[in-house]
Amino acid sequence: MKVHIETIGCKLNQFESQALSDALVKKNFSIAEHLEDADFVIINTCSVTNKADVKSRQAMRKAKKLGKRVVVTGCYATTDFDSLLDENSADIIVKNESKFTIPELLEKRLFLEEKTPILENSSEFPIVYQFEKTRAFVKIQDGCNKFCSYCKIPHARGRSRSLEPKIAISFIKNLIAAGYKEIVLTGVNVSDYHCADTGLYELTESILKLRGDFRIRLSSLQPDEFDVRFLDLLMNEKFSPHFHLSLQSGSNGVLGRMERNYTADYFRRLCFRIRQIRPDCGITTDIIVGFPGESEIEFEETLALVKIVEFTRVHIFSYSRRSRTKASLWKDWDGKTKKERVKRLEEISLKSAKTFVEREVIGKEYRILTEINEEGKGIGYTENYLRISTKQKCGGNEFAFVTPRNTIANAGTVELEAE
């Protein structure tokens, strides 16, 4: 039997889809690259925005139209479980907490007409040893306790919980032994990682002590939970000098309505402190545009902060009303205003990123983890998370030293080119 997995959304979803793929192969299923070739289709949905909801529904309809037997899981399947029950968009609907029972479900061919969740116990922290790219992901945390006024993810993922550090370390040792040279620690709110007496910093410090030629990268961090001890690791060759700090807005008024527990000035000072220690440290972020009540002055405060910080990349989202959130009760902006603000922010973000890269990055030597394109040339990411292409030929999944010579604007991001 062939199974195709359709993944919508974040890196955590991508990791969990890979975990499902590994588990299915162990059950003697084949993984179909294309939807048309599959007997079963698993759709790992997202619900962070209305757009993600739409993509999830479109994937279901497309699979059903082709006559496939469809299993739907993920955040949208969890938050909108009851509405999906009343539709004919899936054969089986599996909530997030039971996601990893799907391989057993398919093995037993339990395709019942009654659409019920699978409530068997399953590991929330699966172990994956095969990844398509050079980077390996390790899920160390799930859930969120924050309940920001715009976000429904706590309803989809539940309360925060963490993987035991001994298990995480053992897993990472095996990944290093298998040849992976970049390990990414991921989760819903990695900043909230805590198990027994071990927090995210202590876990990272233990990983850095492991033998081998590798580097560690952290996924998205919450500014108000940032552990300043990470600044001591910025010069460690195994620690990637890159932080993804979720800003969301550069206006104190908007941040207050979002129920984010920091100010714009705190965020600015944190970034300044990071760059004092490592001037070329990559800082990426997320920003929501058109939040309810966001005035023109408040939006301009966000533009001003983006100029000051000089993020290497900004992920921009138009505000999307989410059910079961406080912000869903407030008056929303029209689409035209949001679109216009997104465009202005994109222009400022790209310009400030290019200014930073040309001042701090061009001409310095970096070690990239290479992948090979069709021409046999190297592409990859620098340690501070800038995508770079090099004209020199090199092997895949190897570290290579390159010196960026110029920038390439590509799809709203700054990329680099080296000789």
C-alpha positions as CSV (number, residue, x, y, z in Angstrom):
1,M,0.0,0.0,0.0
2,K,1.2,3.5,-0.9
3,V,0.7,6.5,1.4
4,H,1.2,10.1,0.4
5,I,1.6,12.7,3.2
6,E,0.6,16.3,2.5
7,T,2.1,18.8,5.0
8,I,0.7,22.3,5.6
9,G,2.4,24.8,7.9
10,C,5.3,25.0,10.3
11,K,8.6,23.2,10.7
12,L,7.2,21.2,13.6
13,N,4.5,19.9,11.3
14,Q,7.2,19.0,8.7
15,F,9.1,17.1,11.4
16,E,6.0,15.2,12.5
17,S,5.2,14.3,8.9
18,Q,8.7,12.9,8.6
19,A,8.1,10.9,11.8
20,L,4.9,9.5,10.4
21,S,6.7,8.6,7.2
22,D,9.4,6.7,9.1
23,A,6.8,4.9,11.1
24,L,4.8,3.9,8.0
25,V,7.9,2.5,6.3
26,K,8.5,0.4,9.3
27,K,5.0,-1.0,8.9
28,N,5.9,-1.9,5.3
29,F,4.0,0.9,3.6
30,S,5.5,2.7,0.7
31,I,5.7,6.5,0.7
32,A,4.2,8.0,-2.6
33,E,5.8,11.2,-3.7
34,H,2.8,12.2,-5.7
35,L,-0.8,12.2,-4.5
36,E,-2.0,10.5,-7.7
37,D,0.1,7.4,-6.9
38,A,-1.2,6.9,-3.4
39,D,-3.9,4.5,-1.9
40,F,-4.1,6.6,1.3
41,V,-3.5,10.3,1.8
42,I,-2.6,11.8,5.2
43,I,-3.1,15.5,5.4
44,N,-1.2,17.1,8.3
45,T,-3.1,20.4,8.6
46,C,-2.3,23.8,10.0
47,S,-4.6,26.5,11.5
48,V,-2.4,29.4,12.3
49,T,-4.2,31.6,9.8
50,N,-7.3,31.6,7.7
51,K,-5.1,30.9,4.7
52,A,-3.8,27.8,6.4
53,D,-7.4,26.6,7.0
54,V,-8.2,27.2,3.3
55,K,-5.1,25.2,2.2
56,S,-6.1,22.4,4.5
57,R,-9.6,22.2,3.1
58,Q,-8.3,22.4,-0.5
59,A,-6.0,19.5,0.2
60,M,-8.9,17.4,1.5
61,R,-11.1,18.2,-1.4
62,K,-8.4,17.4,-4.0
63,A,-7.7,14.1,-2.4
64,K,-11.3,13.1,-2.2
65,K,-12.0,14.2,-5.7
66,L,-9.3,11.8,-6.9
67,G,-11.0,9.0,-4.9
68,K,-8.4,8.6,-2.3
69,R,-9.0,7.4,1.3
70,V,-8.2,10.4,3.4
71,V,-6.8,10.7,7.0
72,V,-6.8,14.3,8.4
73,T,-4.7,15.2,11.4
74,G,-2.9,18.3,12.7
75,C,-4.0,21.6,14.2
76,Y,-7.0,22.3,11.9
77,A,-8.3,18.8,12.5
78,T,-8.0,19.4,16.2
79,T,-9.6,22.9,16.5
80,D,-12.3,22.3,13.9
81,F,-12.9,18.6,14.7
82,D,-16.6,18.9,15.2
83,S,-17.3,20.8,12.0
84,L,-15.2,18.3,10.0
85,L,-17.2,15.4,11.5
86,D,-20.3,16.8,9.8
87,E,-18.6,17.0,6.4
88,N,-17.5,14.4,4.0
89,S,-14.0,15.7,3.5
90,A,-12.2,12.9,5.3
91,D,-12.6,9.2,6.1
92,I,-10.8,9.5,9.5
93,I,-10.1,12.6,11.6
94,V,-7.3,12.2,14.1
95,K,-6.5,14.9,16.7
96,N,-3.0,16.1,17.4
97,E,-2.7,14.1,20.6
98,S,-3.3,10.9,18.7
99,K,-1.4,11.7,15.5
100,F,1.2,9.0,15.9
101,T,-1.4,6.2,16.1
102,I,-2.0,6.6,12.4
103,P,0.5,4.0,11.2
104,E,-1.2,1.4,13.4
105,L,-4.6,2.6,12.2
106,L,-3.6,2.0,8.6
107,E,-1.9,-1.3,9.3
108,K,-5.2,-2.6,10.8
109,R,-7.2,-1.1,7.9
110,L,-9.5,0.5,10.4
111,F,-11.4,2.7,7.9
112,L,-14.8,2.8,9.6
113,E,-17.7,4.8,8.3
114,E,-18.0,6.5,11.7
115,K,-15.6,9.4,11.9
116,T,-14.1,9.2,15.4
117,P,-10.7,10.2,16.8
118,I,-8.1,7.6,17.6
119,L,-7.5,7.9,21.3
120,E,-4.8,5.2,21.8
121,N,-1.7,6.3,23.7
122,S,1.2,7.4,21.4
123,S,4.5,9.1,21.8
124,E,4.3,12.9,21.4
125,F,8.1,13.0,20.8
126,P,8.8,10.6,18.0
127,I,12.4,9.7,17.0
128,V,13.4,10.3,13.4
129,Y,16.7,9.3,11.9
130,Q,16.1,10.0,8.2
131,F,15.7,13.5,6.8
132,E,15.6,14.6,3.1
133,K,17.9,17.6,3.8
134,T,21.2,18.1,5.5
135,R,19.6,19.4,8.7
136,A,18.0,17.1,11.2
137,F,15.1,18.2,13.4
138,V,14.5,17.2,17.0
139,K,11.2,17.9,18.6
140,I,11.9,18.7,22.2
141,Q,8.7,20.6,23.2
142,D,5.0,20.8,22.4
143,G,2.1,23.0,23.4
144,C,1.8,26.6,24.6
145,N,0.7,28.2,27.8
146,K,0.7,31.8,26.5
147,F,-2.8,32.4,25.0
148,C,-1.9,35.5,23.1
149,S,-5.1,37.3,22.1
150,Y,-4.8,36.5,18.4
151,C,-3.6,32.8,18.5
152,K,-5.6,29.6,18.6
153,I,-2.6,27.2,18.7
154,P,-2.9,26.5,22.5
155,H,-6.3,25.0,21.6
156,A,-4.7,22.9,19.0
157,R,-1.6,21.8,20.8
158,G,-2.6,21.9,24.5
159,R,-0.4,22.9,27.5
160,S,3.4,23.0,27.3
161,R,5.3,19.8,27.8
162,S,8.9,18.8,27.1
163,L,11.0,15.8,26.1
164,E,13.2,14.3,28.8
165,P,16.8,15.6,28.4
166,K,18.4,12.1,28.5
167,I,16.2,11.0,25.6
168,A,17.0,14.2,23.6
169,I,20.7,13.8,24.2
170,S,20.7,10.1,23.2
171,F,18.7,10.9,20.1
172,I,21.1,13.7,19.0
173,K,24.2,11.5,19.6
174,N,22.7,9.0,17.1
175,L,21.9,11.8,14.6
176,I,25.5,13.0,14.8
177,A,26.8,9.4,14.4
178,A,24.5,9.1,11.3
179,G,26.3,12.0,9.7
180,Y,23.9,15.0,10.3
181,K,25.9,18.1,10.8
182,E,23.2,20.6,11.8
183,I,20.7,19.8,14.5
184,V,17.6,22.0,14.9
185,L,15.7,22.0,18.2
186,T,12.1,22.6,17.4
187,G,8.7,22.8,19.1
188,V,5.6,25.1,19.5
189,N,7.4,27.3,22.1
190,V,10.9,26.0,22.5
191,S,11.7,28.9,25.0
192,D,9.3,27.1,27.4
193,Y,11.4,23.8,27.3
194,H,11.7,22.6,30.9
195,C,12.0,19.1,32.3
196,A,13.1,18.4,35.9
197,D,15.9,20.8,36.5
198,T,16.8,21.2,32.8
199,G,15.8,24.3,30.8
200,L,16.6,25.1,27.2
201,Y,20.0,26.6,28.0
202,E,21.1,23.6,30.1
203,L,20.0,21.2,27.3
204,T,21.8,23.2,24.6
205,E,24.9,23.4,26.7
206,S,24.9,19.6,27.1
207,I,24.5,19.1,23.4
208,L,27.4,21.4,22.7
209,K,29.7,19.2,24.8
210,L,29.0,16.2,22.5
211,R,31.8,15.0,20.3
212,G,31.6,15.5,16.5
213,D,31.7,18.0,13.7
214,F,28.2,19.6,13.9
215,R,26.3,22.7,14.8
216,I,23.1,23.3,16.8
217,R,20.4,25.8,15.9
218,L,17.4,26.9,17.9
219,S,14.0,27.4,16.3
220,S,11.6,30.3,17.2
221,L,12.1,31.9,20.7
222,Q,9.8,34.1,22.7
223,P,11.5,37.5,23.5
224,D,10.2,37.7,27.1
225,E,11.5,34.2,27.8
226,F,15.0,34.7,26.2
227,D,17.7,33.4,28.4
228,V,20.6,35.9,28.3
229,R,23.1,33.1,29.0
230,F,22.7,32.2,25.3
231,L,24.8,35.3,24.6
232,D,27.8,33.4,26.2
233,L,27.5,30.8,23.5
234,L,27.5,33.1,20.5
235,M,31.3,32.5,19.9
236,N,31.0,28.7,20.3
237,E,31.7,27.2,16.9
238,K,29.0,24.6,17.4
239,F,26.3,27.1,18.3
240,S,24.7,28.9,15.3
241,P,24.7,32.7,15.8
242,H,21.1,33.1,14.7
243,F,18.0,33.8,16.8
244,H,14.4,33.8,15.5
245,L,12.7,36.2,18.0
246,S,9.0,36.6,17.4
247,L,8.3,40.3,17.5
248,Q,4.8,40.5,16.1
249,S,4.6,44.3,16.4
250,G,6.9,47.2,17.1
251,S,4.2,49.2,18.8
252,N,3.6,49.0,22.6
253,G,-0.1,49.7,22.1
254,V,-0.5,46.7,19.7
255,L,1.8,44.5,21.8
256,G,-0.5,45.2,24.8
257,R,-3.6,44.3,22.9
258,M,-1.9,41.1,21.7
259,E,-1.0,40.3,25.3
260,R,2.6,39.9,24.5
261,N,4.7,40.3,27.7
262,Y,7.4,42.7,26.5
263,T,7.8,46.2,25.1
264,A,9.2,47.4,21.8
265,D,12.1,49.0,23.7
266,Y,12.9,45.8,25.5
267,F,13.0,44.0,22.2
268,R,15.3,46.6,20.6
269,R,17.7,46.5,23.6
270,L,17.8,42.7,23.5
271,C,18.8,42.8,19.8
272,F,21.3,45.5,20.4
273,R,22.9,43.4,23.2
274,I,23.1,40.4,20.9
275,R,24.8,42.3,18.1
276,Q,27.2,43.9,20.6
277,I,28.6,40.5,21.2
278,R,28.3,39.1,17.7
279,P,27.8,42.0,15.2
280,D,26.9,39.6,12.3
281,C,24.4,37.5,14.3
282,G,21.4,36.7,12.2
283,I,18.1,37.9,13.8
284,T,14.9,36.8,12.0
285,T,11.3,37.5,13.2
286,D,7.6,37.3,12.6
287,I,5.3,40.4,12.3
288,I,1.6,40.6,12.1
289,V,0.2,43.5,10.0
290,G,-3.3,45.0,10.4
291,F,-4.0,43.8,13.9
292,P,-7.4,45.1,15.1
293,G,-7.1,48.8,16.1
294,E,-3.6,49.1,14.7
295,S,-3.4,52.8,13.8
296,E,-1.1,54.3,11.2
297,I,1.1,55.7,13.9
298,E,1.4,52.3,15.5
299,F,2.2,50.7,12.2
300,E,4.9,53.3,11.6
301,E,6.4,52.4,15.0
302,T,6.8,48.8,13.6
303,L,8.5,50.1,10.5
304,A,10.9,52.2,12.6
305,L,11.8,49.2,14.8
306,V,12.5,47.1,11.7
307,K,14.8,49.8,10.4
308,I,16.7,49.9,13.7
309,V,17.1,46.2,14.3
310,E,18.0,45.3,10.7
311,F,16.5,41.8,10.7
312,T,18.0,39.4,8.2
313,R,14.5,38.2,7.4
314,V,11.0,39.1,8.4
315,H,8.1,36.7,8.0
316,I,5.1,38.9,7.4
317,F,1.5,37.9,8.1
318,S,-1.7,39.8,7.6
319,Y,-3.8,39.5,10.7
320,S,-6.3,36.7,10.4
321,R,-9.3,36.4,12.7
322,R,-9.1,33.1,14.7
323,S,-12.1,31.6,16.5
324,R,-11.9,31.2,20.3
325,T,-9.5,34.2,20.7
326,K,-10.1,37.6,22.3
327,A,-9.1,39.5,19.1
328,S,-11.8,37.7,17.1
329,L,-14.3,39.9,18.9
330,W,-12.7,43.2,17.8
331,K,-13.2,45.1,14.6
332,D,-10.9,44.0,11.8
333,W,-9.1,46.1,9.2
334,D,-10.2,45.8,5.5
335,G,-8.1,43.7,3.1
336,K,-6.9,46.7,1.1
337,T,-5.3,48.4,4.2
338,K,-3.6,45.2,5.2
339,K,-2.2,44.5,1.7
340,E,-0.8,48.1,1.5
341,R,0.9,47.8,4.9
342,V,2.3,44.4,4.0
343,K,3.9,45.9,0.9
344,R,5.4,48.8,2.8
345,L,6.8,46.5,5.5
346,E,8.3,44.1,2.8
347,E,10.1,47.0,1.2
348,I,11.5,48.3,4.5
349,S,12.5,44.8,5.6
350,L,14.4,43.9,2.5
351,K,16.2,47.2,2.4
352,S,17.3,47.1,6.1
353,A,18.4,43.4,5.7
354,K,20.5,44.3,2.7
355,T,22.1,47.2,4.6
356,F,23.0,44.9,7.5
357,V,24.3,42.1,5.3
358,E,26.5,44.4,3.2
359,R,27.9,46.0,6.3
360,E,28.4,43.0,8.5
361,V,28.6,39.9,6.3
362,I,30.1,40.6,2.9
363,G,33.8,39.8,2.8
364,K,33.9,37.6,5.9
365,E,34.6,33.9,5.8
366,Y,31.7,31.5,6.7
367,R,31.3,27.8,7.0
368,I,28.2,26.6,5.1
369,L,26.6,23.2,5.2
370,T,26.3,22.3,1.5
371,E,23.6,20.8,-0.6
372,I,24.3,20.2,-4.3
373,N,22.2,21.7,-7.1
374,E,21.7,20.2,-10.5
375,E,24.9,21.8,-11.8
376,G,26.9,20.2,-9.0
377,K,27.5,23.6,-7.3
378,G,27.1,24.2,-3.6
379,I,24.2,25.9,-1.9
380,G,23.5,26.0,1.8
381,Y,23.2,28.3,4.8
382,T,25.8,30.1,6.7
383,E,25.9,29.7,10.5
384,N,24.0,33.0,10.9
385,Y,21.3,31.6,8.6
386,L,21.7,33.3,5.3
387,R,21.2,31.3,2.1
388,I,24.3,31.3,-0.1
389,S,25.3,29.8,-3.4
390,T,28.9,29.2,-4.4
391,K,30.5,28.5,-7.7
392,Q,32.9,26.0,-6.3
393,K,32.1,22.4,-6.5
394,C,31.8,20.5,-3.2
395,G,30.2,17.4,-1.7
396,G,26.8,17.3,-0.2
397,N,26.2,17.4,3.5
398,E,29.7,18.8,4.1
399,F,31.0,22.0,5.7
400,A,32.7,24.3,3.2
401,F,34.4,27.6,3.8
402,V,33.2,30.4,1.6
403,T,33.4,34.2,1.5
404,P,30.2,36.1,0.3
405,R,31.0,38.6,-2.4
406,N,27.6,40.1,-3.1
407,T,23.9,39.9,-2.3
408,I,21.0,38.6,-4.4
409,A,17.5,39.8,-3.7
410,N,15.2,36.8,-4.2
411,A,11.5,36.6,-3.3
412,G,11.7,39.2,-0.6
413,T,14.8,37.8,1.1
414,V,18.4,38.6,0.9
415,E,20.6,35.8,-0.4
416,L,24.3,35.6,-0.9
417,E,26.7,34.5,-3.6
418,A,30.3,33.5,-3.2
419,E,33.1,32.7,-5.6
